[in-house]
Amino acid sequence: MSGLECADENATRPGEVCQDGYWRIDADAGLDAEGGADVELDVELDATPDVEPGEDVDTTPDIVECVAPEELCGGACVDLDTDVANCGACGTSCAGAEECVAGACVPEAACEVGDERSCYTGPAGTKGVGSCEAGLQVCNSDNEWGDCQGDVTPQDEVCNGEDDNCDGAVDENNPEGGASCDTGALGICADGVETCTEGAIECVPTRSASPAEECGTDGTGNGQDNDCNGQVDDGCASCVPGESKPCYSGPPGTEGVGVCDGGAQTCNGNGEWGACQGDITPSAELCNDDGKDENCDGAVNEGCACLNGATESCGTDVGMCSTGVRTCVDGKWGTECAGEVGPAPAELCDGSDHDCDGDTHNGFEGLGTECFVGVGACRNAGTMVCKGDGSGLECDGTPLPGLTYYLDSDGDGFGDSASAVTACEPPSGDHILTGGDCDDSNADIYPGATELCDGLDNNCSGTIDDGSNMCGADQSCQDGGCCDESYLGGPNGGNSCNGQLCNGDDAHCASGFCEDITGPSNDACFPAHCNDGAQNEDETGIDCGGSCLKCWADQCTDDSECKTGYCNWRTVYNARVCTWARN
């Protein structure tokens, strides 16, 4: 243990007392540092510390004496017999491989493996002082002492109630202290300095309260709360009536920036300052084109989207739209776009871009494509075009008129023209596209059918029995029947079977000749021109044109008439009799 350390707390020795493990000067012993009697001073101590904030305080105790075998070297007690830095005498140090033995530097002796010894790598005179303590060296396999392990050497002093730098003083020089602090008291009593006290930082007041407020010679005070009651210059006048001073009521740092400027305060008759007059404080930016900084932040018109009165184009000029103009009001663009022609609610199909999107026919994608109208036979092609009102598309095709259908009741492939119906699709029933059937109840009668000598219009030509060669050679069709054309006075003679149906089944005209020539003796023609029944010279001036050769209708001319049904030739030929009774 060095001469500075002690073990028994509050133990004494001449002029010293053991405190915190160190010998310190005993102020109660009445001795000075040299052991003499204290001199009593006739002074009054001020409770306020005579320490300015931040000033170091030297609390290192004076070293009184060293206990043998230690001696004082450089302010520290050392053992000159073993201290390698002070071997045999203060300041005599041994080389790195030497040790101090009996006050002499000698080569370090080899050690046995596993041997241990105390060691210390700190400055001479600090081992065992404060927090500093020796460590341990172990002899290694090379019979050399290893590194010193576990020794504690001097460190910077911190406020912890310990002697960290091993100089014999605890927390000397106010470690970690010295900064100004607020004690939490009112007025000037709040001023303090951070001070290391018993191992902890405390805010120690540097000023104490005055008995009363200090108002000064003019009675206005000093602008401080000297009596620490929370009121500044209470009881003092604020000012001298009539005096004035500059003032500014805006936020700190804005005076003199932009349009902001200070004003003046005047002291009234009560010794109080009036309101600040004439100062200009920050306001919202007006966004005018005058270069003024109304909010006094050093920037002009920041936050303004535009300057008041400015104009710009708005809207679009695409399609049917046209742009307008909007105006800046209060630093913002107005919502009205004056003169603008905006998009229509919906596109129109007329070749123009009404909704102003650059597409003239969006929503009418089928424009110009092929389309169809009508059904069945009426179906016809067209093109998709815009409706007249532009609301959509329509097909410009015109349906075909359709086809004419005829009812074919008899199934002969020709319909009754009177039943004609024009339609896009076939009507119900037996309707066909070919008409012209003059008798749709008879399947043998139709246009183009073979004409027969039957008193019918078989081919629908409009004329009955108008076919050629219907009865073969030497026969003609008469009233719906085929008859031989025999001549009166011919080689065979006889009369034609006028009015009979010569169809092969008539008994009266089976051979085509008359079988019985009997009947009234009437002339064949009327008036009579062929009295003897032959074309001869007895005729009158009217030529019968051969009408008396064959007795049938329409053979007499020139207003004469052939009397049908008989002839006046009365000769029997081949025993055949012609029945004349049919008129």
BAVEX-263201 format. One record per residue (C-alpha): x, y, z. Coordinates in steps of 0.001 Angstrom, whole numbers, plus 524288, in hexadecimal, padded with zeros to 5 digits. Layout:
XYZ...
END
This chain:
8000080000800008057A80D467FBFE806DE8188E8054E7FA5681E627FFC67F1A0812B0802747EB5480F1080F477E2C4803E7813A47DB12808C281F607D0CD812CE81BDE7D1D481F378246D7DEC681A9F82A587E7BA8262A82D2A7F5FF8295782D427FC098368C82FB87F4BF840748273F7EDD1835EF81F297E1BA82D8581F4F7DED0820EF817C97D3998239F80E467CF6C81B1D802D67DBDE812ED804877E54481E898037E7EC2F8274280D327E696834F880BFA7E941841C9813567E1158423481FAB7DAA584FAE81FF77D62A84D3782DEB7E3DD84A608330B7E7A88589A833867F432855D782C0E7F8D785A9181F1B7FF6B851E78151680C4A852D681C6D8063F84F0482976805B585CC782EF37F9FB86376834CE7EFF38694282B997EF21877FB82A947E16D87CCE82D4A7DCF1886E38235E7D34289170826E37CB2888FC381A897BD3688BB88176E7BBE38809B80D987B279882818023C7A93587735800237AA678796E7F1887B5B2871557EBD67C09A879A27E6547C0BE8712D7DA4D7BD0A875D07CCEE7B5A486C1A7C4777BF2C8634E7BD517CAAD8668D7C6537D2E085ABD7CAA47D437858877D9287E0C58522E7DE087DD248486E7E8967EA20840F17E8BD7EE7983F437F7037FC28843187FB29805A7837857FD6B80AC18388C80B38814DF82D8C80BFA8188B81FFF806F38195F8142F80FB98263E80C9880F3382B2980609807228244080F177FD858298D81C597FA21823C1828127F34982706828767E4D482014831FE7DBC2814D2833DB7E530812C98253E7E74F817DF81BBA7F16A81FEC810E87EB1F828598059D7EFD0835F3808857EABF839F77FA5D7ED05830227F4937E35082ABC7FF7A7DABA830817FDA37CCFA82D7780BF87C9FE8343B810A17D64B83E0C806037D9498472B80A157E44C8443E8186C7E1DB83954820CF7DCA683974821307CDD184280815857CBFE83B6380BC77C33A83F447FE237BF4483FC87F90A7B15B834767F12C7AC0283AAC7E3F07AF1883F747E8017BC9A839427E80E7C9C183C257F0097D5E6841A87E7BF7E0CC846477EE187ED6D846FD7FB177E68184F0F7F6207DB1B84B4C7F2ED7CD0984EF07E4E27CA2B84BA57DBF67BEB183E907D5A47C06D840837C7C17C54783A997BC537BE2082E227B6FD7C3F28289B7A9827C5A281D0D7A5BD7BD59810A67A8AF7C4CC816CA7B2437CE4F80E7F7BE2A7D13C811F17CBCF7D5B080B9D7D8E87D7C580CF37E2C47CCB7808C17F0747C94D809B97F7D87BC73804FA8052A7C0FD80D2C811257C43081646810347CFB48101C814167DC6180219811467D8098014A802F57DBAA7F876801517E7427F3DE80F737E6587E550811797E3FA7DFF9807907DA5E7ED69803457D5A67F1CA7F5BD7D9B37FBD67EB787D6067F96A7E0357CCEC7FF7C7D2BD7CB3D80A387CD4D7C27880BC27BED27BFCD8186A7B85F7BB4C816467B2337ADFD81C167A6217A796827C87AE1D7A2EF82B0E7B1037B121827827BF167AEBC81DD07C7987B5B28117E7C9877ADE9809AB7D60E7AC6E804597DC8C7B87C7F61A7D8BF7B9B27EB837DF4C7C1E17F2C77EB627C6627EAE07F7FE7C72A7F2128041A7C28A7EE3B812917C38F7E28C817277BB677DC30824617B9427D534829057C5607C653827B37C4E07BC1882B8F7CECF7BA3B81E9D7D5C47BFB3820637E3717CC5F819647DFD57DA6281D457DCF67DAAD8191A7CEBF7E7A781FA47CB557EE3F81A507D7817F3AC827547DC347EE93825E17E9E97E2C382EC67E8107D4C882AE07E5677CD04832037DACB7D68483D537DAE37D4FB848C07D18A7C637846947D0917C68B83BCC7C63F7BB0B83C137BC997B686848BE7C2E17B7F6857277C0067ACAE859157B69F7A212862F77B98C7954F85D2A7BE35787C7860B97C30D7856F85DE17D155776CC85E467CF7A7757A869F97D87476F59877007D46377619883367CFA3784B7884517D0E778486878D37DA4C782DC870057CE6D790F68729F7CA51799EB867547CDFA7A5E585F857CA2E7A703850E27C8F07AF9184C417D42A7B4B083ECA7D7C37B02983C5D7E5957B22B82F4A7EC6F7B3728281D7DFA37A7C382E3E7D8C67A55F83A647D08079CBA844717D71079839851E47D2B679DCF85AE27DD0D79839868D57DD907A1D0873897DA27798FF87EBA7DE9379052880937EA5E783E7888937EC19784A4896F07EFBD77C7489B7B7FB4D774B18A4597F221773948A7917E3C077E728B0537DEBA777AA8BBC07D7F1783D28C41C7D5B27855E8D2C47D66277AE58D59B7CC417718A8CC497D2D976F5D8C43F7C68F7769A8B83B7CB127809E8B02E7C3EA778288A6B27BC7C77AEA89B847C60C773BD894607D0C777D998973D7DB617751A892C97E6B877220885F67DFD076365887287E18076035884CB7D34875D99893077CFDA7673E89BA27C8B17695D8A9067CE8075CFB8A7E17D68B75AD48B47E7DDCF7635F8BBE17D41C75EB48C51C7C99875F258BF717BBCF7641E8CBCB7B5BA765C98DA667B718759948E1757B26175B498E74A7A4DE766DC8DF3F7A09C765BC8D62F794F276CCB8CA557900776CCA8C1C878401763B98B6377845575F7D8AACB77BF17544B8A18977EC2756EA897B2773FB75DCF88A937755476C5688B207785C774E888B8976C6476AB8891C97637A76D418A03976665773F28A69075AF0770FE89B0F751FA7681889DB67466C75DE58A7F0749A875F058A5AC7585C7640B8B15A7600F764B38B61676DFC75C568C0627748375D4C8C887781037581D8C7EB78EE2755BC8D3E17975B755CF8D4037A633749038D90D7ABAE746AF8E0FE7B7F7745A68D4C87C0347535E8D0CE7BCCF74E9E8C5FE7B416752098C3457A60A746F78C50079C79743FC8BBF17913574DA88BA9C7862C749718C40077B7974CF28C3D576D1C7537F8B69E76C79750A88ADF2760C274FD289F8C763FC74F11893AC75AFC74299890FB7535D73ECF8877D748BA745298894973B7D73C4489183732D3741A588BA4726367426E898F771FB474C3689BF37152D753388A62471D8D75EC089E56722E275A7489FC57310D75CB18957773B8775089896E7743EF7532D88B4F74CF47611788FE774F74767D2882E474D547718B887DC7435B76A52882687378E760DA8898272E97753AD883A272AF375754875F172F1E74B9D86CF172F4F744BD874EC724CB7405586D0B7191673F91879867112E74037888437129B7338788FC8713E772E3C894A2706FE7363388B3F6FEC672EFB883B16F43973162877136ED1672AE786EC86E2E1721F6864106E7B171A158592A6E1C471D76852646D50D71C6F8555F6C6A171B3F847356C28370F8C843E06BA16703C584CB36BBC77096B8527F6C85B7105E85F8D6C945718BD865366D41A715238702D6DD5271C33878BA6E73571CE9877A56F610721BB8820F6FF85729EF8812770BEF722B38857D71839728B28850D725EE7345A87D8F720C872C0F872B771AFC727278705870D4F718A0872C770C3670F788679C7094F7086886EDE6FE6370E1186D586F0C870839879226E9EF704C0877276DBAC7077A868AE6DBCE6FFB585F5A6D35C7005F8529F6DABF6FDCD844916D6F86F00283FFE6D4396EA3A836166DDB86EADA82BAE6D34A6F0AC8299F6C5EE6E7DE82B836BA0C6E904823B76ADA16EAD682E6F6A3AD6F95582E5D6A0936FCC3838656AB1C703CE836766B8256F99A83B876C1BC6FFB1835DA6CE1970CF883B576CA3B714EF82F176CC5971B1C82F006BEF671247824466B9C6706FA8283D6B12E6FF6981BA66B26E702B88152A6BF3F6F6DD80D376C2F26F30A80B6A6B4B16FD0D801266B0EE6F44D7FA946A6D96F3A58069E69E2E6F6148035E68FD56F4E67F4B0691726EBDD7EC206895B6DE3F7E9B468E986D1C37E31168A306C3627E68C68AA36B7517DE60688476B5717CFCB6898F6B41A7C4B3680356B2477C917672376B2167D762676C36BFD47D6D367CD26C8CA7E0ED676C46D66D7E623679EB6D9807F3FE67E516E3967FBE1686036E323800646942F6E19180F32694256DEB28199469E5F6D09881C066A1EB6CB2F8291F69E1C6CB3D82DF86AC386D8EE828976AEB76D442820156B9F26D93D813676B4336DAD880B0C6A8226D1378059F69E7C6D1FA7FD536924A6CF8B804EB685C56CB547F8CE67E456BDB37F7BC678636B6987EAB7679766B3637E42666C8F6A4F37E3FA668F76A4307D56B66AF469EA77CB09661D5691187C89D65C6268B647BBDA6610567FA97B4ED65ACD676B27AABC660B86782579DDC6592966C277965465D8B66CB578BE5652C767B62789946544D67E6F78B33645D4689E47948464872682527A0B5644AC67AB97A93064E0E66E5E7B0DD64CAF6721A7BEAF648906667E7C3FA64FF966C917BEEB65CBC679577C66E65AFA67FB27CAB6667EC68C807D25F668C7694447CE58674F96A22D7CCBF67A5469FC47BEA967E1E696557B48C67878688917B57467E18682F77A97F6846D67C7F79FC267B4067FEA79B2B66D84685C47A7A26683568F6A7A7FC65CFA696697B2956556D6902A7AFB064810682987B48C644B767A6C7B4A963849671CD7A8E163B236648D7AC066351265DC47A0C163BFC6645C79D4A648F865A5F7929164B5765EE978A6863FA166CB77854263FF866C61783326311066A5E7918A62E5E6762079A6262FD367EA27A324627516860579B1A61D5067D3F78F3F61E59679B47883B6119566D8178E3760BD7662B37842C6099A656467851D6018E64D8E7847160D58647457919C60E6D65123795C9618F565CAB79F326192E6669D794C361D0E672D179D3A61B5566CC87A9686217166F577B16B61549662557B82B6168F65C737B11A60AD86553D7A41660B14659C479935601F1664187A1BF5FB8666DEB796FE5F97D672D07927E5EC5667058784DA5E6E5668147814F5F29165F82777DE5EA7D66942772C85E0AF667D9772CD5D1C565A8A7753A5CB5D65470778C25D862651E7785925DEFD64E357896D5ECB26405878DFD5ECEE639EC792215F9CA642FF789D0601C1642F577E0C5F8D264A82778FE5ED116422C777265E05A64516772A25D2956453177D7E5C89A63CB8777055BDF06384077F295B29A62ACE780195AC0D62DB677C6759E3363A8E776775A1C663E9D768D659E5363809763865AA6462DEB76DE95ACAC6272976F375B9756267B779785C3F662F4E77C835CF5462A447792F5DCBE6286A786F55E15E625BB787FB5EFED62A0677A175F2FC635BE776125FB1F63E2A76E985F1C4646B9768425FBFC645FC75A455F77763A74756A15FFDC62F6375DBE5F8E3626E1753DB5F1B4621EE75E415E87C62F1A761C85E35C636FB755C35E58263C75756305D7C763BC8764AF5D60063106763A75CBAE62287766275CCB261AC7759985CD9260D2C75F285CAC560A4776A265C1785FCBC76DDA5C51B5F74F77A7B5C9CB5F02B786755C5BA5F30478BB55B8675F88D798465BD456031679F235B63E6109D79DAD5BBA9612F27AC015BB39609797B6B15BE276058E7BDB05B6256069F7B2B95AC856115E7B3E25A2F06147C7A5965A14C607567A00C59DA260C597935B5988661607791AF5A397621CF7933A59AFF62A6479E09596606251C79FD1588BA620917A9D757F3E613117AAAA58541618A57B2DB59024614D17C08B5911061E5F7CB41590F7622D47C7EF59EBE62DDA7BE6059F5C62BC87B4AA5AA2F63A4A7B2BA5AA6C638D27A4405AA986300B7A4DC5B65D6267979B9B5B03F6311E791B45AF4D63186790435BE0B626337938F5C67962B53799FD5D34462BB27A6FC5D9D4632D57B2F15D4F6634D67ADC95C72B62B4B7B6E25C079630197C4A35BE4C62ACE7D1735B9E06200A7D1705C40C61B5F7C4245BF9E619DE7B9A95C9D761C427AB405C8E96112E7A4075CF2D616EC799E45D7BF612A678C245DA2A60F30787DF5CCA8611F9789055BE276085B788F85B2B960FEF77E755ABB360770772765AD2060F29767DC5A76B6126575C485AFE9620827589B5B0006256174BE95B56F61898749D55BCAF61C90753935C72C6129175CBF5CC806165276A1A5D1F060DE676E265DD7960AED77C7A5DC046024E77E8B5E7A960CB47864C5EF8D60BF8794BE5EC6D
END
